[in-house]
Amino acid sequence: MAFPRVFFYPLMIIGLGLLTGCDNFFGKKMDKDFLDVPIYNDKTVVYVPVQPAWKGFENPTDIVIGWDQLIYVADSGTQKIMAFDEAGNELGGFSIPGLKALTQDRSLDLLALGTKDTVVSGVYRTLPALYRIHQINTSGGVSLNHAVISRTLIHPFCFNISASPTALDEQVNFRAIGIMADNSYYLVRTGPGSAGSVQSDAILRFDSDDTFISPVIISTATGFFNNYFKKPTAISTYAQPPQSPAVSQKEDFYFCSGEASQVLKVQGVLFQESDAGASYEVMNLPQVADTTKGEDLLYKPYKFSAPSDIVIAGDGSGYIFIADEAKDSVFIFNGLGYEGVNPPAGSSSPKVVNVSFGGAGNGLLQFRRPKAVAYLNKILYVADAGNKRILKFKLTTDFR
Protein backbone atom coordinates (compact mmCIF):
# COMPACT_ATOMS: atom_id res chain seq x y z
CA MET A 1 0.00 0.00 0.00
CA ALA A 2 1.37 3.44 -0.92
CA PHE A 3 1.31 6.01 1.88
CA PRO A 4 0.04 9.51 1.10
CA ARG A 5 2.92 11.94 0.97
CA VAL A 6 1.63 13.83 4.01
CA PHE A 7 2.22 10.71 6.16
CA PHE A 8 5.45 9.58 4.54
CA TYR A 9 7.93 12.06 6.03
CA PRO A 10 6.79 11.68 9.70
CA LEU A 11 6.98 7.89 9.29
CA MET A 12 10.44 8.18 7.72
CA ILE A 13 11.67 10.32 10.62
CA ILE A 14 10.29 7.86 13.18
CA GLY A 15 11.94 5.04 11.27
CA LEU A 16 15.29 6.78 11.26
CA GLY A 17 14.99 7.30 15.00
CA LEU A 18 14.37 3.60 15.55
CA LEU A 19 17.30 2.69 13.33
CA THR A 20 19.55 5.03 15.27
CA GLY A 21 18.54 4.06 18.80
CA CYS A 22 17.65 0.35 18.63
CA ASP A 23 19.34 -2.89 17.82
CA ASN A 24 17.89 -4.79 14.88
CA PHE A 25 16.45 -8.27 15.14
CA PHE A 26 19.93 -9.79 15.05
CA GLY A 27 21.17 -7.79 18.05
CA LYS A 28 23.52 -5.34 16.16
CA LYS A 29 23.33 -1.70 15.10
CA MET A 30 22.05 -1.40 11.51
CA ASP A 31 24.39 0.03 8.84
CA LYS A 32 22.67 3.22 7.62
CA ASP A 33 25.12 4.09 4.81
CA PHE A 34 22.64 2.89 2.20
CA LEU A 35 20.11 5.57 3.16
CA ASP A 36 19.79 8.69 0.98
CA VAL A 37 19.62 11.70 3.27
CA PRO A 38 17.21 14.26 1.77
CA ILE A 39 18.52 17.76 1.17
CA TYR A 40 16.05 20.44 2.22
CA ASN A 41 15.85 24.00 0.94
CA ASP A 42 14.10 26.52 3.14
CA LYS A 43 13.07 28.54 0.07
CA THR A 44 9.70 27.37 -1.17
CA VAL A 45 9.86 29.40 -4.39
CA VAL A 46 12.83 28.50 -6.59
CA TYR A 47 13.53 27.40 -10.14
CA VAL A 48 14.27 23.68 -10.30
CA PRO A 49 15.71 21.67 -13.21
CA VAL A 50 13.36 19.77 -15.50
CA GLN A 51 15.20 16.71 -16.74
CA PRO A 52 16.64 15.67 -19.08
CA ALA A 53 18.95 18.35 -20.45
CA TRP A 54 19.04 18.52 -24.25
CA LYS A 55 22.50 17.71 -25.56
CA GLY A 56 24.26 17.11 -28.85
CA PHE A 57 24.96 20.77 -29.68
CA GLU A 58 28.29 22.39 -30.52
CA ASN A 59 27.59 26.03 -29.66
CA PRO A 60 23.90 26.84 -29.05
CA THR A 61 23.79 30.64 -29.26
CA ASP A 62 20.04 31.25 -29.47
CA ILE A 63 16.78 29.60 -28.49
CA VAL A 64 13.31 30.91 -29.28
CA ILE A 65 9.73 29.80 -28.87
CA GLY A 66 7.89 29.74 -32.18
CA TRP A 67 4.34 30.90 -32.72
CA ASP A 68 3.77 27.31 -33.81
CA GLN A 69 4.66 26.25 -30.22
CA LEU A 70 7.89 24.58 -31.34
CA ILE A 71 11.30 25.37 -29.84
CA TYR A 72 13.97 26.53 -32.29
CA VAL A 73 17.69 26.45 -31.50
CA ALA A 74 20.43 28.25 -33.44
CA ASP A 75 23.69 26.29 -33.18
CA SER A 76 26.45 28.54 -34.49
CA GLY A 77 28.90 25.65 -34.20
CA THR A 78 27.10 23.61 -36.84
CA GLN A 79 25.51 26.69 -38.52
CA LYS A 80 22.18 24.90 -38.28
CA ILE A 81 18.70 25.75 -37.05
CA MET A 82 17.01 22.84 -35.26
CA ALA A 83 13.33 22.49 -34.39
CA PHE A 84 12.12 20.57 -31.32
CA ASP A 85 8.82 19.77 -29.71
CA GLU A 86 8.37 20.35 -25.97
CA ALA A 87 9.50 16.80 -25.23
CA GLY A 88 12.84 17.48 -26.89
CA ASN A 89 12.26 15.45 -30.03
CA GLU A 90 14.16 16.92 -32.99
CA LEU A 91 11.73 17.62 -35.82
CA GLY A 92 13.98 19.04 -38.50
CA GLY A 93 16.94 21.21 -39.39
CA PHE A 94 18.06 23.90 -41.81
CA SER A 95 21.56 25.26 -42.48
CA ILE A 96 22.37 29.00 -42.57
CA PRO A 97 25.93 30.29 -43.16
CA GLY A 98 27.35 32.23 -40.20
CA LEU A 99 24.21 31.54 -38.12
CA LYS A 100 24.03 33.60 -34.91
CA ALA A 101 20.41 34.16 -33.94
CA LEU A 102 16.83 33.68 -35.09
CA THR A 103 13.16 34.29 -34.40
CA GLN A 104 9.80 33.42 -35.91
CA ASP A 105 7.08 35.82 -37.01
CA ARG A 106 3.35 35.25 -36.62
CA SER A 107 3.03 33.96 -40.18
CA LEU A 108 5.43 31.17 -39.09
CA ASP A 109 8.34 32.31 -41.25
CA LEU A 110 11.72 32.00 -39.56
CA LEU A 111 14.07 34.99 -39.63
CA ALA A 112 17.69 33.94 -39.19
CA LEU A 113 20.78 36.12 -38.82
CA GLY A 114 23.98 34.96 -40.49
CA THR A 115 26.33 35.96 -43.27
CA LYS A 116 26.29 36.00 -47.07
CA ASP A 117 29.30 35.55 -49.33
CA THR A 118 29.04 37.80 -52.36
CA VAL A 119 31.14 39.57 -54.96
CA VAL A 120 30.70 43.33 -55.29
CA SER A 121 32.59 45.22 -58.00
CA GLY A 122 34.91 42.27 -58.38
CA VAL A 123 35.72 42.13 -54.65
CA TYR A 124 34.79 39.09 -52.53
CA ARG A 125 32.91 40.07 -49.36
CA THR A 126 31.36 38.21 -46.44
CA LEU A 127 28.52 40.47 -45.35
CA PRO A 128 25.92 40.23 -42.56
CA ALA A 129 22.56 38.98 -43.76
CA LEU A 130 19.02 38.28 -42.65
CA TYR A 131 17.42 35.16 -44.16
CA ARG A 132 13.64 34.75 -44.35
CA ILE A 133 12.88 31.02 -44.27
CA HIS A 134 9.50 29.73 -45.38
CA GLN A 135 8.51 26.28 -44.15
CA ILE A 136 6.54 24.47 -46.84
CA ASN A 137 3.40 22.58 -45.89
CA THR A 138 3.73 19.00 -47.17
CA SER A 139 1.57 15.92 -46.74
CA GLY A 140 3.44 15.25 -43.52
CA GLY A 141 2.82 18.75 -42.19
CA VAL A 142 5.02 21.81 -41.96
CA SER A 143 8.64 20.85 -41.42
CA LEU A 144 11.96 22.65 -41.25
CA ASN A 145 13.32 19.87 -43.47
CA HIS A 146 11.01 21.19 -46.20
CA ALA A 147 11.90 24.87 -46.18
CA VAL A 148 13.16 27.47 -48.63
CA ILE A 149 14.86 30.84 -48.30
CA SER A 150 12.25 33.24 -49.66
CA ARG A 151 14.25 36.45 -49.18
CA THR A 152 17.75 37.50 -48.16
CA LEU A 153 18.55 40.97 -46.80
CA ILE A 154 22.24 41.77 -47.17
CA HIS A 155 23.95 44.61 -45.37
CA PRO A 156 24.21 47.44 -46.43
CA PHE A 157 21.80 46.97 -49.35
CA CYS A 158 18.88 46.29 -46.99
CA PHE A 159 18.64 49.99 -46.19
CA ASN A 160 20.63 51.56 -49.05
CA ILE A 161 20.26 49.74 -52.36
CA SER A 162 22.91 51.89 -54.06
CA ALA A 163 25.56 51.32 -51.38
CA SER A 164 29.07 50.17 -52.26
CA PRO A 165 30.27 47.80 -49.50
CA THR A 166 33.76 48.22 -48.08
CA ALA A 167 35.88 46.20 -45.70
CA LEU A 168 34.16 48.04 -42.84
CA ASP A 169 30.83 46.48 -43.79
CA GLU A 170 32.31 43.05 -43.15
CA GLN A 171 32.81 44.10 -39.53
CA VAL A 172 29.09 44.74 -39.05
CA ASN A 173 27.02 42.19 -37.15
CA PHE A 174 23.28 41.56 -37.07
CA ARG A 175 22.76 40.47 -33.45
CA ALA A 176 19.07 39.95 -32.69
CA ILE A 177 15.50 40.48 -33.91
CA GLY A 178 12.39 41.60 -32.02
CA ILE A 179 9.10 40.72 -33.74
CA MET A 180 5.94 42.77 -33.24
CA ALA A 181 2.33 41.66 -33.50
CA ASP A 182 1.94 42.92 -37.09
CA ASN A 183 5.14 41.09 -38.17
CA SER A 184 7.17 44.27 -38.45
CA TYR A 185 10.37 43.97 -36.45
CA TYR A 186 13.40 45.57 -34.86
CA LEU A 187 16.86 44.47 -36.03
CA VAL A 188 19.83 44.89 -33.69
CA ARG A 189 23.01 45.96 -35.50
CA THR A 190 26.55 46.56 -34.24
CA GLY A 191 29.74 47.60 -35.98
CA PRO A 192 31.03 50.57 -38.00
CA GLY A 193 28.62 53.15 -39.36
CA SER A 194 27.32 53.03 -42.91
CA ALA A 195 25.91 55.34 -45.52
CA GLY A 196 22.17 55.93 -45.26
CA SER A 197 22.01 57.53 -41.76
CA VAL A 198 22.70 54.25 -39.93
CA GLN A 199 24.97 54.74 -36.95
CA SER A 200 27.71 52.37 -35.84
CA ASP A 201 25.47 50.71 -33.23
CA ALA A 202 21.77 50.87 -33.89
CA ILE A 203 18.36 49.27 -33.66
CA LEU A 204 16.68 49.38 -37.06
CA ARG A 205 13.00 49.09 -37.82
CA PHE A 206 11.65 47.05 -40.75
CA ASP A 207 8.09 46.39 -41.89
CA SER A 208 6.59 42.93 -42.41
CA ASP A 209 7.79 42.92 -46.04
CA ASP A 210 11.41 43.38 -44.90
CA THR A 211 11.50 47.01 -46.05
CA PHE A 212 13.71 49.31 -43.98
CA ILE A 213 11.77 52.09 -42.23
CA SER A 214 14.26 53.95 -40.02
CA PRO A 215 16.69 53.69 -37.13
CA VAL A 216 15.20 53.98 -33.65
CA ILE A 217 15.94 57.50 -32.38
CA ILE A 218 15.64 58.06 -28.63
CA SER A 219 13.98 61.21 -27.33
CA THR A 220 15.23 62.62 -24.01
CA ALA A 221 14.80 65.84 -22.07
CA THR A 222 18.01 67.12 -23.68
CA GLY A 223 17.17 66.20 -27.28
CA PHE A 224 17.05 63.37 -29.80
CA PHE A 225 19.80 60.76 -30.08
CA ASN A 226 20.41 58.52 -33.08
CA ASN A 227 23.49 57.08 -31.38
CA TYR A 228 21.87 56.12 -28.06
CA PHE A 229 22.51 52.37 -28.32
CA LYS A 230 25.99 51.17 -27.32
CA LYS A 231 26.90 47.68 -28.55
CA PRO A 232 23.32 46.37 -28.29
CA THR A 233 23.30 42.58 -27.93
CA ALA A 234 19.66 41.52 -27.56
CA ILE A 235 16.07 42.72 -27.76
CA SER A 236 12.61 41.58 -26.70
CA THR A 237 9.23 43.01 -27.59
CA TYR A 238 5.94 42.35 -25.79
CA ALA A 239 4.58 40.32 -28.72
CA GLN A 240 5.33 36.81 -27.52
CA PRO A 241 3.80 33.34 -28.08
CA PRO A 242 1.35 31.73 -27.62
CA GLN A 243 -0.63 32.77 -30.72
CA SER A 244 -3.75 34.57 -29.53
CA PRO A 245 -5.99 37.57 -30.31
CA ALA A 246 -4.65 38.96 -27.04
CA VAL A 247 -1.05 39.19 -28.27
CA SER A 248 0.30 42.58 -27.25
CA GLN A 249 0.14 45.26 -29.93
CA LYS A 250 2.61 47.48 -28.09
CA GLU A 251 5.72 48.59 -29.95
CA ASP A 252 7.74 48.98 -26.76
CA PHE A 253 10.82 46.83 -26.20
CA TYR A 254 13.69 45.98 -23.86
CA PHE A 255 17.27 45.79 -25.03
CA CYS A 256 20.65 44.73 -23.65
CA SER A 257 23.98 46.52 -24.05
CA GLY A 258 27.43 44.96 -24.24
CA GLU A 259 29.26 48.23 -23.64
CA ALA A 260 31.45 47.75 -20.56
CA SER A 261 31.17 51.40 -19.46
CA GLN A 262 27.36 51.42 -19.50
CA VAL A 263 25.87 51.89 -16.03
CA LEU A 264 22.52 50.41 -17.09
CA LYS A 265 23.12 47.51 -19.45
CA VAL A 266 19.42 46.61 -19.72
CA GLN A 267 16.76 49.23 -20.44
CA GLY A 268 13.18 49.47 -21.60
CA VAL A 269 12.03 51.73 -24.43
CA LEU A 270 8.52 53.14 -24.88
CA PHE A 271 7.02 53.94 -28.25
CA GLN A 272 4.97 57.14 -27.79
CA GLU A 273 2.43 58.58 -30.21
CA SER A 274 0.90 62.06 -29.94
CA ASP A 275 -0.42 64.87 -32.12
CA ALA A 276 3.17 66.04 -32.46
CA GLY A 277 4.23 62.68 -33.91
CA ALA A 278 5.82 59.46 -32.70
CA SER A 279 8.92 59.03 -30.58
CA TYR A 280 10.86 56.51 -28.52
CA GLU A 281 11.62 57.21 -24.86
CA VAL A 282 13.48 55.25 -22.20
CA MET A 283 11.19 53.65 -19.59
CA ASN A 284 11.17 55.30 -16.19
CA LEU A 285 11.73 52.30 -13.93
CA PRO A 286 12.76 52.64 -10.24
CA GLN A 287 16.45 52.91 -9.42
CA VAL A 288 15.92 52.95 -5.65
CA ALA A 289 14.05 49.95 -4.26
CA ASP A 290 10.88 50.19 -2.22
CA THR A 291 11.77 47.33 0.13
CA THR A 292 8.11 46.54 0.73
CA LYS A 293 8.01 45.42 -2.94
CA GLY A 294 11.45 43.88 -3.42
CA GLU A 295 15.12 44.12 -2.60
CA ASP A 296 16.81 44.47 -5.97
CA LEU A 297 16.09 46.18 -9.28
CA LEU A 298 16.51 45.83 -13.02
CA TYR A 299 17.76 49.43 -13.14
CA LYS A 300 20.29 49.00 -10.35
CA PRO A 301 23.59 50.53 -11.56
CA TYR A 302 26.07 47.90 -12.77
CA LYS A 303 23.59 45.10 -12.10
CA PHE A 304 24.79 43.18 -15.17
CA SER A 305 28.20 42.43 -16.64
CA ALA A 306 27.48 41.05 -20.12
CA PRO A 307 23.76 40.51 -20.69
CA SER A 308 23.45 38.23 -23.71
CA ASP A 309 19.68 37.80 -24.09
CA ILE A 310 16.34 38.98 -22.78
CA VAL A 311 12.77 37.76 -23.17
CA ILE A 312 9.43 38.94 -21.82
CA ALA A 313 6.98 36.22 -20.77
CA GLY A 314 4.01 35.91 -23.12
CA ASP A 315 1.63 34.44 -20.53
CA GLY A 316 0.52 37.74 -19.00
CA SER A 317 2.79 37.46 -15.95
CA GLY A 318 5.03 40.25 -17.23
CA TYR A 319 8.17 38.48 -16.05
CA ILE A 320 11.44 39.46 -17.72
CA PHE A 321 14.21 36.87 -18.09
CA ILE A 322 17.82 37.92 -18.70
CA ALA A 323 20.90 35.78 -19.35
CA ASP A 324 24.27 37.22 -18.34
CA GLU A 325 27.10 35.25 -19.93
CA ALA A 326 29.82 36.89 -17.84
CA LYS A 327 28.05 36.13 -14.56
CA ASP A 328 26.98 32.67 -15.78
CA SER A 329 23.54 33.45 -14.42
CA VAL A 330 19.89 33.99 -15.28
CA PHE A 331 17.96 36.86 -13.69
CA ILE A 332 14.19 37.18 -13.34
CA PHE A 333 12.27 40.45 -12.81
CA ASN A 334 8.64 41.47 -12.67
CA GLY A 335 7.10 44.07 -14.95
CA LEU A 336 7.74 46.83 -12.40
CA GLY A 337 11.47 46.20 -12.51
CA TYR A 338 11.83 44.35 -9.18
CA GLU A 339 13.97 41.23 -9.12
CA GLY A 340 11.78 38.26 -8.33
CA VAL A 341 8.41 36.63 -8.88
CA ASN A 342 5.11 36.83 -7.03
CA PRO A 343 5.11 35.27 -3.54
CA PRO A 344 3.32 31.93 -3.14
CA ALA A 345 -0.43 31.82 -2.55
CA GLY A 346 -1.30 32.56 1.05
CA SER A 347 1.89 34.51 1.72
CA SER A 348 1.49 37.38 4.16
CA SER A 349 4.14 39.43 2.35
CA PRO A 350 3.56 41.36 -0.90
CA LYS A 351 7.30 41.34 -1.58
CA VAL A 352 8.53 39.48 -4.66
CA VAL A 353 10.71 36.42 -4.12
CA ASN A 354 14.18 36.58 -5.70
CA VAL A 355 14.58 33.43 -7.82
CA SER A 356 17.57 34.43 -9.99
CA PHE A 357 20.14 31.65 -10.11
CA GLY A 358 23.32 30.33 -11.69
CA GLY A 359 27.06 30.32 -11.22
CA ALA A 360 29.94 28.91 -13.23
CA GLY A 361 29.93 25.14 -13.64
CA ASN A 362 28.24 22.22 -15.32
CA GLY A 363 25.73 21.34 -12.61
CA LEU A 364 22.00 21.41 -13.30
CA LEU A 365 21.71 24.92 -11.80
CA GLN A 366 24.96 26.21 -13.24
CA PHE A 367 26.04 27.61 -16.59
CA ARG A 368 29.03 28.43 -18.73
CA ARG A 369 28.28 31.39 -21.00
CA PRO A 370 24.48 31.23 -21.10
CA LYS A 371 23.69 32.88 -24.43
CA ALA A 372 19.89 32.87 -24.65
CA VAL A 373 16.64 32.36 -22.78
CA ALA A 374 13.10 31.41 -23.86
CA TYR A 375 9.83 30.83 -22.03
CA LEU A 376 6.78 28.67 -22.81
CA ASN A 377 4.05 27.05 -20.69
CA LYS A 378 5.82 28.03 -17.46
CA ILE A 379 9.07 26.39 -18.60
CA LEU A 380 12.23 28.51 -18.76
CA TYR A 381 14.73 27.38 -21.41
CA VAL A 382 18.40 28.39 -21.29
CA ALA A 383 20.95 27.94 -24.09
CA ASP A 384 24.01 27.00 -22.03
CA ALA A 385 26.57 27.52 -24.79
CA GLY A 386 29.72 26.71 -22.84
CA ASN A 387 28.30 23.36 -21.73
CA LYS A 388 26.82 22.66 -25.20
CA ARG A 389 23.31 22.00 -23.92
CA ILE A 390 19.80 23.34 -23.46
CA LEU A 391 18.51 23.36 -19.87
CA LYS A 392 14.90 23.63 -18.69
CA PHE A 393 13.57 24.98 -15.41
CA LYS A 394 10.24 25.44 -13.64
CA LEU A 395 9.15 27.34 -10.56
CA THR A 396 8.26 25.14 -7.62
CA THR A 397 4.97 27.02 -7.30
CA ASP A 398 4.06 26.23 -10.92
CA PHE A 399 3.95 22.46 -10.39
CA ARG A 400 0.44 21.02 -10.09
MOJOKA-V415251 format. One line per field, one symbol per residue. psi: psi as a letter, one per 20 degrees, with the letter a starting at -180 (. if undefined). burial: I if it has 9 or more other C-alpha atoms within 8 Angstrom, else O. Layout:
psi = ???
burial = ???
//
This chain:
psi = ppqqhhiggghgggghgghgiqqahjjqppojhipooqpqpipiorpqqoqrqpajrgmoiqpqpqijjrpppooihilppppqriijppirrppppkpgrrrprijjqqoqpbrpprppkjppqoqqqpppppppoahjrpqhhmqqohqpoppjhhinhjqoqahhhiiqpphrpoqrhjjrrppppqaqrrqkkprgproqpqaijkppgrqpppprhjaqojkhpolphrqprinqqqpqijppiqjrrqqqpjphipgoipqqppoppahiaqrpqpqnqqippoiihrhrqhkppkhqgmphqqqppjjihjqppppohhilrpqpqriijporrqrqpiqipipqpojqrbqpajrikrromphqqrppljpppponghjlrpqqqqphiiq.
burial = OOOOOOOIOOOOOOOOOOIOOOIIOOOOIOOOOOOOOOOOOOOOIOIIIIOOIOOOIIIIIIIIIIIOIIIIIIIIIOIIIIIIIOOOOOIIIIOIOIIIIIIIIIOIIIIIIIIIOOOIOOOOIIIIIIIIIIIIIOOOOIIIOIIOIOOIIIIIIIIIOOOOOOOOIIOIOIIIIIIIIOIIIIIIIIIIOIOOOIIIIIIIIIIIOOIIOOIIIIIIOOOOIIIOIIIIIIIIIIIIIIIOOOIOIIIIIIIIIIIOOIOIIIIIIIIOOOOOOOIIIIOOOIIOIOOOIIIOIIIIOIIIIIIIIIIIIIOOOIIIIIIIIIIIIIIIIIIOIIIIIOIOOOOOOIIIIOIIIIIIOIOOIIIIIIIIIIIIOOIIIIIIIIOIIIIIIIIIOOOO
//
